[in-house]
Amino acid sequence: MAQEECSCIEDSIEKCDIFDFMSKYVGLSVLHPGGFKATEILLDTCKIDDKSHVLDIACGKGTTSVLVAKKFHCRVIGIDISPELINDAKRLARKHRVENLIEFQVGDAIDLSFPNDEFDATISQAMLVLIEDKDKAVQEALRVLKPTGTAGWIELTWQKHPTDEFMKQVSEIICAYCMLNVRLANAWNDLFLKSGARKLETKIFPMHFSGFTGMIRDEGFSNSTRVIGKYISDPRVRRRMNTMNRFFKKHEDIFGYGIYTMSKGNPGVA
């Protein structure tokens, strides 16, 4: 199953899943499609302000949580299932001096430890492709959302139906096992509506792979310099990154992402 394949195969840097490779071996902190440009659109659509209470689900290293706290000066809780990533997130908050606004904690997206109607906004980026029980994850994000709040998701989304050969290459050439869970926009919409969303708004964007220029924009100069150093010094990293870039550029007509925003309703009711 795709969920089982998503765990990193530690005996080979060139065979672990693409998300693990980019995070653990390359050292990137912004891994969701569209980067911070997409995040800015998501946050604006969610109408976050200084009075908002925001939940960042699957927050990873905390980059988006820190961005929200710095931009809006509001309260943020970031949860992730990985204790290691939560520790990274706490260090990042201290570095940017927003630890007074953010609480990071280990948590499971399909079993959130918060009461109903708690948050003004719940956000998540590139998380649904990583988990098996997508319906439950959406239901939980909506459960803890206030009736007046907005839930927002950024997810990889095919721009057109991929061929069987393309999907085979996704696994065999770039080892993007989690991309086996990517859907077309209509399928993502069906999932959200079935799970209780209403007033669903969908925006689909093409994915343009801007290489090191885009990385510097999202990661900053310091971390980009470290990544470039790994690219130069480690032939395994360089070889795999080159293979990925060639594949993505060749198939830019297929790769895309969606920004999905919604309010809460009853399951099965649009």
C-alpha positions in Angstrom: 0.0 0.0 0.0 1.1 3.6 -0.7 0.9 4.5 3.0 3.4 1.7 3.9 5.7 2.6 1.1 6.0 6.3 2.3 8.2 5.3 5.2 11.8 6.1 4.3 13.9 3.2 3.1 16.9 4.0 5.2 19.4 1.7 3.4 19.5 3.9 0.3 19.4 7.7 -0.1 18.3 7.2 -3.7 15.3 5.0 -2.9 13.6 6.6 0.1 10.4 8.5 -0.6 10.8 12.0 -2.2 9.5 13.8 0.9 11.9 12.0 3.2 14.7 12.6 0.8 14.1 16.4 0.5 13.7 16.8 4.3 16.2 14.4 5.8 18.9 14.3 3.2 18.7 17.6 1.4 17.6 19.6 4.4 14.7 21.6 2.9 12.0 22.9 5.4 9.4 24.1 2.8 8.2 21.0 1.1 4.6 21.7 0.1 3.7 22.4 -3.5 3.8 26.1 -4.5 6.1 27.0 -1.6 5.4 30.2 0.4 3.7 31.8 -2.5 0.9 29.2 -2.3 0.9 29.6 1.5 0.3 33.3 1.3 -2.7 32.7 -0.9 -4.0 30.1 1.5 -3.6 32.4 4.5 -5.3 35.3 2.8 -8.3 33.1 1.8 -8.6 31.9 5.4 -9.0 35.5 6.5 -6.6 35.2 9.4 -6.0 38.3 11.5 -4.5 39.2 14.9 -7.5 37.8 16.8 -7.4 34.4 15.1 -6.6 31.1 16.8 -5.0 29.0 14.1 -4.2 25.2 14.0 -1.4 24.1 11.6 -2.0 20.4 11.1 1.1 18.4 10.1 3.2 21.5 10.7 6.5 19.7 10.0 9.5 21.9 10.9 7.2 24.8 11.8 7.9 27.2 8.9 4.3 28.0 8.2 3.3 28.4 11.9 6.2 30.8 12.3 5.1 32.7 9.2 1.5 33.0 10.5 2.7 34.2 13.9 5.1 36.8 12.5 2.6 38.1 9.9 -0.6 38.3 11.9 0.7 38.3 15.6 -2.0 35.7 16.4 -2.1 32.5 18.5 -1.0 29.4 16.6 -0.8 25.7 17.5 1.2 23.4 15.3 0.9 19.7 15.5 2.9 16.9 13.9 3.2 13.2 14.4 7.0 13.4 14.5 8.6 14.4 17.8 11.8 15.2 15.8 10.0 17.7 13.6 8.3 19.2 16.6 11.6 19.8 18.3 12.9 21.5 15.1 9.7 23.6 15.0 10.3 24.8 18.6 13.8 25.8 17.8 12.6 27.7 14.8 10.1 29.6 16.9 12.7 30.6 19.4 15.0 31.7 16.6 12.4 34.0 15.3 11.3 35.1 18.8 7.6 34.1 18.4 7.6 31.2 20.9 5.2 33.3 23.0 2.6 33.1 20.2 3.1 29.4 19.1 2.6 26.1 20.9 4.0 23.0 19.2 3.0 19.6 20.2 3.1 16.0 19.0 -0.3 15.1 17.6 -2.2 12.9 15.2 -4.2 14.5 12.4 -6.9 11.8 12.5 -7.3 12.1 16.3 -6.9 15.8 17.3 -6.8 16.4 21.0 -8.9 19.6 20.9 -12.5 20.3 21.6 -15.1 21.0 19.0 -15.3 24.6 17.6 -11.9 25.7 18.9 -10.1 27.4 16.0 -10.8 30.2 13.7 -8.7 28.6 11.0 -7.3 25.1 10.4 -4.6 24.8 7.7 -2.7 21.9 6.3 -0.3 21.5 3.4 0.6 18.3 1.5 -0.6 16.1 4.3 -3.5 14.1 2.8 -1.2 12.4 0.3 0.7 11.0 3.2 -2.0 9.3 5.2 -4.5 6.5 4.6 -7.6 7.8 6.4 -8.1 11.0 4.5 -11.8 11.3 5.3 -11.0 11.2 9.0 -8.3 13.8 8.7 -10.7 16.2 7.0 -13.5 15.5 9.5 -11.2 16.2 12.4 -10.0 19.5 10.9 -13.6 20.6 10.5 -14.7 19.3 13.9 -12.3 21.6 15.7 -13.1 24.5 13.5 -15.5 27.2 14.7 -18.8 27.5 12.7 -17.6 30.9 11.4 -14.1 29.6 10.6 -12.3 28.5 7.5 -10.3 25.3 6.8 -7.7 25.5 4.2 -5.7 22.8 2.4 -2.8 22.8 -0.2 -2.6 19.5 -1.9 -0.8 18.1 -4.9 -3.4 17.9 -7.7 -3.0 16.4 -11.2 -3.9 18.9 -13.9 -5.0 16.1 -16.2 -5.4 12.3 -15.8 -1.9 10.7 -15.6 -1.2 7.7 -17.7 -0.3 4.3 -16.3 3.2 4.7 -17.6 3.6 8.0 -15.8 2.4 6.6 -12.5 4.9 3.7 -12.9 7.7 6.2 -13.5 6.6 8.2 -10.4 7.6 5.2 -8.3 10.5 3.8 -10.3 12.3 6.9 -11.5 11.8 9.5 -8.7 10.6 7.2 -5.9 7.7 9.5 -5.1 5.6 6.7 -3.6 3.3 9.2 -1.8 2.3 10.7 -5.1 0.4 7.5 -5.8 -2.2 9.2 -3.5 -2.5 12.4 -5.6 -5.9 13.0 -7.1 -7.6 15.2 -9.7 -9.4 18.3 -8.4 -12.8 16.7 -8.8 -11.8 13.8 -6.6 -10.3 16.0 -3.9 -13.6 18.1 -4.0 -15.6 14.9 -3.6 -13.5 14.0 -0.5 -14.0 17.3 1.2 -17.7 17.5 0.5 -18.2 13.9 1.7 -16.3 14.7 4.9 -18.5 17.6 5.8 -17.2 20.7 4.0 -19.5 23.4 2.7 -18.9 26.6 0.8 -16.0 24.8 -0.8 -13.7 27.0 -3.0 -11.1 25.4 -5.3 -8.2 27.1 -7.0 -5.9 25.0 -9.2 -2.3 26.1 -10.1 0.3 24.6 -12.4 3.6 23.7 -10.7 6.6 25.4 -12.2 9.9 24.1 -10.9 12.2 27.1 -10.5 15.2 25.3 -9.1 17.6 27.1 -6.9 15.9 30.5 -7.4 12.7 29.2 -5.9 14.6 27.5 -3.1 16.3 30.7 -2.1 13.0 32.5 -2.0 11.4 29.9 0.3 14.4 28.7 2.3 16.4 31.9 2.7 20.0 32.4 1.8 21.5 30.5 4.8 19.7 27.2 4.4 19.9 27.4 0.6 23.7 27.7 0.9 23.7 24.5 3.0 21.6 22.7 0.5 23.7 23.8 -2.4 26.8 22.6 -0.5 25.2 19.1 -0.2 24.3 19.2 -3.9 28.0 19.9 -4.8 29.6 17.6 -2.3 27.4 14.5 -2.3 27.1 12.8 -5.7 24.1 10.8 -4.5 22.1 13.9 -3.7 23.2 15.6 -6.9 22.3 12.6 -9.0 18.8 12.2 -7.5 18.0 15.9 -7.6 19.0 16.1 -11.2 16.8 13.1 -12.0 13.8 14.7 -10.2 14.2 18.0 -11.9 14.3 16.5 -15.3 11.2 14.4 -14.6 9.2 17.3 -13.2 10.1 19.6 -16.0 9.2 17.0 -18.6 5.7 16.5 -17.0 4.8 20.1 -16.0 1.5 19.6 -17.9 0.5 16.9 -15.3 1.9 18.3 -12.0 -0.2 20.9 -10.2 -1.6 21.8 -6.8 -4.9 22.9 -5.4 -5.8 25.4 -2.7 -9.0 24.2 -1.2 -10.9 26.3 1.4 -14.1 25.6 3.2 -16.4 26.0 6.2 -17.9 23.2 8.2 -21.2 21.6 7.6 -22.6 18.1 8.0 -21.0 15.1 6.3 -22.4 14.6 2.8 -24.0 18.1 2.7 -22.4 20.7 0.4 
